[in-house]
Amino acid sequence: MSDTPQGPGWWQASDDKWYPPPRPQMPGDEAPQAATVAQPAAAPYGAPSSGGFPAGPPTAVSGPGFAPPGAPGGPGGPPHLPGAQPSPYGMPPAVPPGQQNRTPLFIVLGVLVAAALVGVILALTSGGDDDPIADPGTSTTAAPGTTAGPGTTAAPGTTAAPGTTEGGGTGGGAGAQTSDIEVLESGFSVYVDQLSEEEKLSFGFVLQNNSDQVATSVPVTVAFLDDGGTVVGSSDENIGVLLPGQKMGIGDAPYDLAAGAATMQVTVGDPSSWEAVGDHGEITADGINTSLDDYGAPTSTFTATSTYAEQIDSPNAYTIYRNGAGTIVGGSSGYLNFVPANGSTAGEVTSYSSIPDIDGSKTEVYIDPGYLF
């Protein structure tokens, strides 16, 4: 060691001193070619090798904590794990060969345990209060123990006998029940319309409220079945107001119900509410007159009278048509512009289908005020 070079090959270390050759390998020098076969890691300098001798000369490193042979000792580097290879420039020692850093594994396991705990907490705190509540107004099908005879389809220019019908209904809640609304009678005809020469169907039914309360928004489903009991068509109706003891008839001639209908079923659902009579009134029809046009389509005129304290706008009007024997053979529907408060107005319902075998003297007209409150 000298403050100045003493000859060829002398080299200067980081302490500004000159050292004789040979110059040891320095950091940044080209690393020797890696061996193709993995060899055991060399023991630190000074530690005995497998032969009991030092593993080799020290490697001079320029940086804190390292000095060339014979140079003054620098500050001590950070402690290292047994068997760990020292890192240059004061960096933390590398993990010894054969040992694994298990910190990421511990982190992953911690996340999984936390997620499992959250799932358990959510399962325990969630309740079963969202189960759907069955609707008590589910409709029933044909009344048990009854057999329906087939309806008759008329040839052009002939009269068809009315079809056979069956009633139906379901129970409601406390107080008045859906079963208090009775299907009194119903009927229909399948025929070939004289004007369009297409097969048509017209039906009608009459209900009665046997309770002491007002039923509002009463849903009714009318289904048509063939000879084998298969539904071939249906129609949904609704009665806005049905007073205690009141009868209400619904008639219609839908465009898409005809082929194969042999049996009619009427099923009453649960009303929206049962109410006290209160301010409810009634609209009745009298002076009924039914005439047939050249193709057999009926038109019925009448006078509508209201006991409501206010004007009723656009009430529904229905006709029920019967044959000479009084059997329902069809019906039709329309509406009035308005009925004045505690007053009367003229009304008319026209069918655009040639419903057969109508006895005009037996026509009935029913007026439903619809949705009032």
Protein Blocks (a to p, Z undefined) as FASTA:
>chain_A
ZZbdfbehiacdfkopacdddddddehiacddddfbdcdddddehiacfkopafbdcddd
edehiacehiacddddddddehiacdehhiacdddehiacfklmmmmmmmmmmmmmmmmm
mmmmpccklbccddfkbccdddehiacdddddddehiacdddddddddddddehjafklp
ccfbgcddddddfklopacdddddddddfbfbdcehiadddddddfkopafbdcddddfb
acehiacddddddfkbcehpabdcddddddfbdcdfklaccdddehiacdddfkopacdd
dddddfbfbdcehiacddddddfkopafbdcddddfbdcehiacddddddfbdcehiafk
lpccdddebjfZZ
